[in-house]
Amino acid sequence: MVGAETKQTVVVGATPNTNRYAWLASEMLSEDGFPFIPLGIKKGEVLGKEILDIREQPKVEDVHTLTLYVGASNLAPYHEYLLSLRPKRIIFNPGAENSELYQAALKQGIEVIEACTLVMLRSRQF
C-alpha cells in the first residue's frame, strides 16, 4: 500500500472558503498526512498554502491524485493540462462528473473513480 506521504494530491477547485467541500477535503488530507496542492481560480490560501491559478497551468510534479471539485463545463479548457500532470488516479467528486475527461484519463491508463474524497478519507479508502 502506498503511504500517505507519497500520495500528493492536487485539489482542483480549491478555495479559501472554509464552508466548501474542496476546503474540507484539503483539511482532511492535511490532517491525515497527505500532501496537497490547492489549484483553482480563487485567490487566497488553503491552510497556509497559496492557491495556484489553474489558468496559468503551473508545473506540478509527482502527482498521485487529482481530486476534482469543478463542474465539467468549467473544467473543459483544462483537460489537456490536467492529464499532463500524469496523475495515477482522478477522483470525480459529486457534481464534478465529467465523461470526456473520464474517458481521456482511462485511455492514458489513469485510474478513475467517481466517489467522494471526504468519504474515502473518513473510511480509510483513500
trRosetta pair geometry for C-beta under 8 A, 3 or more apart (Angstrom, degrees):
i j d omega theta_ij theta_ji phi_ij phi_ji
2 6 5.2 -113 -177 82 98 118
2 7 5.8 112 123 -62 120 98
2 64 7.2 166 145 -143 154 144
3 6 5.2 83 64 12 79 101
3 7 7.4 -150 99 -12 41 93
4 7 5.9 -66 -150 31 35 110
4 32 6.0 -148 -132 136 142 85
4 33 4.0 76 114 97 146 103
4 34 4.8 -102 -170 -73 92 68
5 33 6.3 -51 -63 155 72 103
5 34 7.7 -143 -80 -113 26 39
5 35 6.8 55 -151 -17 51 103
6 64 6.7 104 135 -65 66 143
7 34 5.3 -46 84 -135 103 104
7 35 7.6 159 80 40 53 75
7 64 4.3 -113 -146 83 52 159
7 65 6.0 19 -180 -2 92 114
7 126 7.4 127 138 141 162 98
8 34 7.6 160 -105 177 26 79
8 35 4.7 -28 -109 84 76 109
8 36 7.3 162 -163 -91 58 30
8 37 6.9 32 175 -12 100 104
8 62 5.3 71 28 117 147 92
8 63 5.9 -100 96 -118 105 38
8 64 5.2 128 49 7 60 94
8 65 7.5 180 93 31 42 73
9 29 5.7 -119 55 -137 138 146
9 34 5.6 24 4 153 120 122
9 35 7.1 156 23 89 70 54
9 36 4.7 -27 73 -108 91 82
9 37 7.3 -174 94 23 44 70
9 63 7.8 82 -118 -156 22 75
9 64 6.4 -48 -70 66 61 94
9 65 4.3 -17 -112 72 86 104
9 66 7.5 157 -161 -94 66 19
9 67 5.8 17 -177 -5 115 109
10 36 7.3 148 -96 -162 21 68
10 37 4.9 -26 -109 66 71 102
10 39 5.3 9 -177 2 102 130
10 60 6.1 78 -88 140 131 162
10 63 5.6 -19 -18 -133 116 118
10 65 7.2 -168 27 97 65 55
10 66 5.0 -20 65 -112 103 69
10 67 7.3 176 82 25 51 66
10 85 6.7 -35 -3 169 157 162
10 87 7.3 -109 26 -85 114 124
11 14 4.7 89 102 -74 106 98
11 22 5.5 125 169 -168 115 91
11 25 5.9 157 -122 96 122 116
11 26 5.2 -54 -36 -74 168 95
11 29 7.4 -144 -59 3 119 152
11 36 5.5 32 -20 -179 107 120
11 37 7.0 -175 20 80 74 45
11 38 5.2 -24 63 -110 110 58
11 39 6.5 160 75 27 53 74
11 40 7.8 -34 112 -39 81 107
11 46 7.4 -84 68 93 144 170
11 67 5.6 -19 -112 66 60 102
11 69 6.9 8 180 6 82 121
12 39 5.3 -25 -104 80 58 108
12 40 6.8 134 -171 -77 41 76
12 54 7.1 72 -145 -89 86 138
12 66 5.7 23 -18 -173 123 97
12 67 6.8 -179 21 81 81 45
12 68 4.9 -20 68 -112 119 60
12 69 6.3 169 88 30 62 70
12 70 5.7 -79 133 3 96 115
12 75 7.4 60 149 -118 131 120
12 82 7.0 11 -97 -112 151 125
13 22 4.8 -141 104 -86 90 148
13 39 7.8 20 -1 87 32 70
13 40 5.1 78 -143 -103 14 115
13 68 6.6 79 -5 -171 122 50
13 69 3.3 -141 76 79 139 88
13 70 4.1 -171 -75 -48 116 85
13 96 7.4 -120 -18 -97 153 132
14 22 5.3 -160 -107 153 37 127
14 23 7.4 98 -157 -77 65 61
14 26 6.6 69 -127 -59 102 138
14 38 3.2 134 -156 -164 168 93
14 39 5.7 108 5 42 115 31
14 40 4.2 -151 49 -10 67 121
14 42 6.8 -129 102 50 64 110
14 46 5.4 -93 -173 -28 117 147
14 51 4.9 -169 100 -125 121 107
14 69 7.6 108 -58 50 36 130
15 20 4.9 33 63 47 132 155
15 22 5.5 94 17 72 90 126
15 23 5.8 -73 74 -49 80 102
15 40 6.2 -67 -60 95 63 170
15 42 4.6 69 -117 24 70 163
15 44 7.5 38 -173 61 45 127
15 46 7.4 85 75 -78 27 114
15 51 7.5 37 -94 -98 22 152
16 23 7.2 67 -169 -97 14 126
16 42 6.3 -150 4 139 81 128
16 43 7.8 -26 -9 99 126 46
16 44 3.3 -57 -38 123 138 148
16 45 6.0 61 -103 56 111 44
16 46 6.2 -138 -97 -72 56 66
16 51 7.1 -105 -47 -28 86 131
17 20 4.6 72 90 -10 106 112
17 23 6.0 -143 84 -26 54 143
17 42 7.6 -98 -7 -152 94 164
18 23 5.2 -136 -120 133 35 152
18 24 7.8 91 -174 -62 57 71
19 23 7.3 50 40 48 24 135
20 23 4.8 92 66 6 84 102
20 24 7.1 -153 99 -4 44 88
20 69 7.5 97 158 169 111 146
21 24 5.4 -55 -145 40 38 113
21 25 6.1 42 155 -23 69 102
21 69 6.0 -176 86 -126 100 127
21 93 6.8 169 126 164 140 152
21 118 6.7 -94 -157 -34 98 129
22 25 5.7 -50 -148 34 30 113
22 26 6.6 34 151 -20 61 103
22 38 7.9 98 155 -135 110 95
22 40 7.4 77 157 -65 161 143
22 69 3.9 -141 -75 50 107 170
23 26 5.6 -52 -153 33 34 113
23 27 6.4 36 150 -19 65 105
23 46 6.1 -150 -124 -131 77 109
24 27 5.6 -53 -149 36 34 114
24 28 6.3 30 154 -15 66 106
24 118 6.2 9 118 -95 116 122
25 28 5.8 -56 -146 40 32 108
25 29 6.2 37 154 -23 66 105
25 67 6.1 -146 163 118 151 149
25 69 7.3 -165 19 -55 143 132
25 93 7.9 -94 -65 -82 150 149
25 117 4.6 41 -130 98 126 133
25 118 5.9 -100 -88 -64 80 78
25 121 7.4 159 -140 -12 70 143
26 29 5.7 -52 -146 34 29 113
26 30 6.3 30 155 -18 63 107
26 36 5.5 -166 -134 107 76 156
26 38 6.1 8 -105 -80 143 103
26 46 4.8 -22 141 161 167 132
26 47 6.0 -165 138 2 114 123
27 30 5.8 -57 -151 37 28 112
27 31 6.3 27 154 -18 64 109
27 47 6.5 158 -93 -61 65 130
28 31 5.6 -53 -143 38 33 112
28 32 6.1 19 161 -8 67 111
28 117 7.7 154 73 133 131 95
28 118 6.3 128 7 -123 162 68
28 121 4.6 100 145 122 130 162
28 122 7.6 -56 -152 -55 143 73
29 32 6.1 -70 -149 46 25 101
29 34 4.1 -81 -168 73 84 113
29 35 7.8 -44 152 83 112 10
29 36 4.5 76 111 -46 147 133
29 117 7.9 -23 -59 164 103 124
29 121 6.9 -105 -73 -101 56 143
30 33 7.9 56 179 -58 27 17
30 34 7.2 -81 -63 60 25 69
30 36 6.5 -81 -59 19 77 119
30 47 5.5 -122 -56 164 164 171
32 121 5.9 -146 -20 -159 156 108
32 126 7.3 81 119 54 160 149
34 126 7.2 -74 -60 134 151 140
36 49 7.5 179 92 43 82 165
37 49 7.1 -134 -132 163 44 144
37 52 6.5 2 167 5 102 129
37 60 5.8 166 103 -137 168 133
37 63 8.0 -76 30 -103 131 94
38 45 7.8 129 48 -162 153 39
38 46 4.2 129 -65 26 153 133
38 49 5.5 141 11 102 109 112
38 50 7.6 -156 64 108 112 30
38 51 4.5 -69 119 -110 116 70
38 52 6.6 153 93 15 61 75
39 51 7.0 152 -103 -169 15 74
39 52 4.8 -26 -107 68 72 100
39 54 5.3 87 165 -72 95 92
39 58 7.5 -145 -119 43 106 112
39 60 7.4 -63 -73 -47 135 153
40 51 5.4 -42 46 -175 93 124
40 52 7.8 105 22 70 49 57
40 53 7.6 -49 86 -121 38 39
40 54 5.9 -5 -126 -16 13 112
40 70 7.6 172 -122 -65 90 121
41 53 6.6 56 -119 -144 45 75
41 54 6.1 -60 -59 35 71 102
41 55 6.4 65 -109 -25 91 107
42 51 5.8 -7 83 111 79 170
43 51 6.7 -176 -145 59 21 120
44 50 7.9 -174 120 -142 25 56
44 51 5.7 35 67 4 60 122
45 48 5.9 7 172 -119 132 9
45 49 6.0 144 -159 67 84 33
45 50 5.6 -48 -99 -91 81 42
45 51 6.6 -153 -98 -19 26 80
46 49 5.5 -29 66 61 75 91
46 51 6.2 82 -10 -70 100 90
52 56 7.4 -113 173 61 82 112
52 58 4.6 -89 -174 25 128 149
52 60 7.4 159 74 -66 172 117
53 56 4.5 67 87 7 104 108
53 58 7.1 107 57 -29 61 110
54 57 7.0 34 180 -76 48 48
54 58 7.9 -85 -105 12 32 87
54 78 5.7 -15 166 -110 119 151
54 81 7.4 131 -173 105 85 148
57 78 7.5 -176 -92 -132 92 92
57 81 4.6 -116 -126 -131 110 136
60 63 5.8 62 122 -59 107 114
60 85 5.6 1 73 -130 103 114
63 66 6.7 25 171 -56 128 81
63 85 4.6 20 20 156 157 108
63 86 6.5 136 55 75 104 63
63 87 4.6 -65 123 -91 112 75
63 88 7.7 -172 113 0 68 72
64 87 6.6 40 130 -153 18 78
64 88 5.2 -25 -158 25 58 115
64 89 7.2 2 154 31 68 86
65 87 6.0 81 -124 -164 15 120
65 88 6.9 -44 -67 57 58 86
65 89 5.2 -15 -111 71 80 90
65 90 7.3 152 -161 -96 62 29
65 91 6.3 20 -174 -8 111 105
66 82 6.0 71 -126 -168 165 109
66 85 6.9 107 -66 79 119 139
66 87 4.6 -103 -15 -58 95 165
66 89 7.6 -155 32 103 67 50
66 90 4.7 -11 64 -117 103 79
66 91 7.1 -167 93 27 54 68
67 90 7.8 167 -85 -163 31 52
67 91 4.4 -7 -115 60 74 115
67 93 6.4 56 177 -38 87 111
67 117 4.6 38 -151 -74 141 145
68 75 6.9 10 -154 -98 124 158
68 90 6.6 28 -22 -178 113 97
68 91 6.6 -170 17 88 76 60
68 92 5.5 -11 52 -115 124 51
68 93 5.9 -160 79 15 65 87
68 96 4.0 171 118 161 103 146
68 98 7.2 -73 139 4 165 130
69 93 5.7 1 -88 47 65 140
69 95 7.7 26 -153 86 55 110
69 96 5.8 -95 -110 -63 18 139
70 74 5.1 -113 178 90 102 114
70 75 4.5 125 109 -64 117 106
70 96 5.9 68 56 -123 38 107
71 74 5.1 78 64 18 83 103
71 75 6.7 -169 90 -7 37 98
71 95 6.3 -66 -84 160 83 79
71 96 6.3 -117 -88 -108 34 52
71 98 7.9 144 176 -74 39 101
72 75 5.9 -71 -140 43 26 105
72 76 6.6 52 160 -55 64 89
72 96 7.4 136 -49 -168 64 44
72 97 6.7 -34 -48 94 114 54
72 98 4.0 161 -102 -108 94 86
72 99 7.6 10 -119 18 146 65
72 100 7.1 112 -159 28 114 103
72 101 7.4 -156 -128 5 85 112
73 76 6.1 -24 -155 -13 30 117
75 78 5.6 -79 -169 50 62 105
75 79 6.9 89 139 -62 87 73
75 82 7.6 5 -177 -23 107 147
75 96 7.5 68 -25 -156 148 90
75 98 6.2 -52 71 -102 136 153
75 101 6.8 -32 120 -42 126 148
76 79 6.3 -20 -157 -26 38 108
76 100 7.2 36 -116 71 86 147
78 81 4.8 -58 -162 47 71 117
78 82 5.5 73 138 -27 91 101
79 82 6.0 -61 -147 37 27 107
79 83 6.3 20 159 -13 65 109
79 100 6.7 -64 -101 120 152 107
79 101 5.1 -143 -122 -97 104 93
79 104 6.2 68 177 56 121 162
80 83 6.0 -60 -148 41 28 108
80 84 6.3 34 151 -28 64 107
81 84 5.5 -56 -151 30 31 116
81 85 7.3 40 150 -29 61 94
82 85 5.9 -43 -165 14 38 115
82 87 7.6 -24 168 -4 80 120
82 90 7.7 67 153 -108 122 130
82 101 7.1 7 76 -145 139 126
83 86 7.6 48 165 -69 48 41
83 101 7.8 -157 -54 -149 103 84
83 104 6.2 -79 -77 134 145 116
83 105 6.6 -147 -104 -91 100 70
83 108 6.1 140 -160 -8 113 164
83 110 7.5 -129 -131 -21 82 151
87 90 5.8 103 89 -64 142 76
87 110 6.0 61 83 -142 81 126
88 110 6.8 165 175 -139 19 75
88 111 6.3 12 145 22 68 106
89 110 6.3 155 -105 177 30 81
89 111 3.8 -30 -104 74 94 103
89 112 7.0 178 -158 -77 73 27
89 113 6.3 22 178 -2 118 107
90 101 7.3 -120 145 142 164 110
90 102 7.8 -147 87 -105 131 56
90 105 5.3 -82 15 -131 136 163
90 110 5.9 45 -7 144 100 127
90 111 7.4 174 22 90 59 57
90 112 5.3 -10 61 -114 95 73
90 113 7.2 -180 89 29 49 70
91 113 5.0 -22 -111 72 68 104
91 115 5.9 -65 -153 60 100 90
91 117 5.4 105 121 -72 153 93
91 120 7.2 -99 -129 1 147 157
92 96 5.1 -156 -163 99 68 92
92 97 5.3 79 160 -102 130 47
92 98 6.2 -154 -124 22 126 85
92 101 8.0 147 -88 87 117 115
92 102 6.6 -22 -46 -83 148 105
92 112 6.9 23 -12 -175 110 93
92 113 6.9 -175 23 90 74 48
92 114 4.8 -29 70 -107 109 67
92 115 7.6 95 63 24 61 50
93 96 4.8 53 57 25 74 123
93 115 7.4 -39 -103 93 50 43
93 116 5.7 69 -140 -118 83 54
93 117 5.8 -49 -85 -4 113 93
94 97 7.7 -5 -138 -33 35 93
94 116 5.9 -10 -9 -82 100 97
97 102 7.7 -9 -169 -45 67 133
97 114 6.3 26 -105 -127 94 118
98 101 4.2 16 119 33 122 112
98 102 5.8 157 90 -25 65 89
99 102 5.2 -55 -140 37 30 120
99 103 6.2 28 163 -18 66 105
100 103 6.2 -58 -151 36 25 105
100 104 6.4 21 154 -15 62 111
101 104 5.6 -56 -143 41 33 112
101 105 6.1 36 157 -22 67 107
102 105 6.0 -60 -152 34 23 110
102 106 6.6 24 152 -19 61 106
102 112 5.3 110 -147 -173 76 158
102 114 7.9 -1 -112 -61 132 101
103 106 5.6 -51 -149 33 33 113
103 107 6.5 36 154 -21 64 104
104 107 5.8 -54 -153 33 32 114
104 108 6.8 19 152 -9 63 108
105 108 5.9 -66 -154 43 34 104
105 110 4.0 -76 -178 68 90 124
105 112 5.1 116 96 -69 131 116
106 109 7.7 51 -178 -67 33 18
106 110 6.9 -89 -71 58 26 73
106 112 5.9 -60 -64 0 84 130
115 119 6.7 -119 172 68 94 113
115 120 5.7 78 132 -53 131 116
116 119 4.1 69 79 12 108 108
116 120 6.6 -180 89 -12 54 84
117 120 5.4 -55 -144 38 33 114
117 121 6.2 32 157 -19 67 105
117 126 7.1 55 -158 -108 70 111
118 121 6.0 -56 -150 36 27 108
118 122 6.3 23 155 -15 64 109
119 122 5.7 -56 -143 40 31 109
119 123 5.9 9 164 -1 68 115
119 125 7.8 -8 124 45 74 121
120 123 6.4 -69 -139 49 22 96
120 125 4.6 -99 -150 79 71 93
120 126 4.4 107 135 -75 102 74
121 124 7.7 25 -178 -76 30 32
121 126 4.8 26 -86 -41 58 137
